[in-house]
Amino acid sequence: MIISEEVSEELAVEAGSTLVVDGDNARVSEVYKYPVDGRRAELEYAVLLPTIDTSHFDQCWAATWPVPDNIASLVRTAIAVDAASDSQVDIGQLNSALGPSFDGEELLRGRITSAAPLVALGGTFVIAAGGVIRRRTELASALHAGVRRVDLLAQLLVESCLTLIIGASVAVAVATAATADRNAADATSVLQSSAIILVGGLVGYLVGCLITSVTCVREAGLFRYFKEK
C-alpha cells in the first residue's frame, strides 16, 4: 500500500506501519509527496494499491521526458479495442500550471544567459585593454630602449596566456564542482555552455591585449604617458 503524505499525517502512520483495511492488515510500503502546485488534486489525499488485475481501467497514465509531439496519439493506443464508439476519451496533463507544452529549445535560446559568451568576450576585452593601458609607460619605455614591437607583443602574449591558464583552471574547477551531482546528460550540456563562455572570455582577453598594445602604445608618447601617470 502506498499512501499520500496527507493521509499519512491524518492517520498518523508512516512507511512500515500497518493499516486495517476491510478487516485485513495492509502494510504501508511508501508515503509519497503530492504538493499543491497546480496538478490534479485527486491523488492529494489517496491510498494506492498495486494490482495485477487484467480488467479495464478508467485511466491510463504516461510519464515521459522529453515529451514527444505525438504523446496524445500514443496514449490513445491504451484505449480498449472493444470500447464503445461513443465513449468519451479525455486527454490532459497531470499539471498544466506551466502551459500545455514545453519547448526546451526555445527556452534555451531565450534564456537570460544566452548572451553570456558575448558579455565574457566584451568584458575580458575591456579588462585586458585596461591592463595594457595601465602599463603603457613601461611598454613604451621598452620600445624606447630598443625592444622590438614583435618581441613586446610576444611577451604580452605569453603573460596573457599564463593569466588565462590560471583563470581557465579556476573556471573548469567551478563548473565541474557545480555539475558533480547532475546526471551525465545535464552535466554535459552545462559544461558545453560553460566552455563556450570560457572560449569567449579567452578570445576577448587575447584580442584586447594585442589590439590595445598595437594601437595605444607608442614610443613617441613615452614622456606624455609619464606625465599623465
Helices and strands as residue ranges (DSSP letters): E 2-4, H 5-11, E 18-21, E 24-27, E 30-32, G 41-43, E 47-48, H 71-76, H 104-109, H 116-134, H 136-144, H 149-178, H 184-215, G 219-221, H 222-228
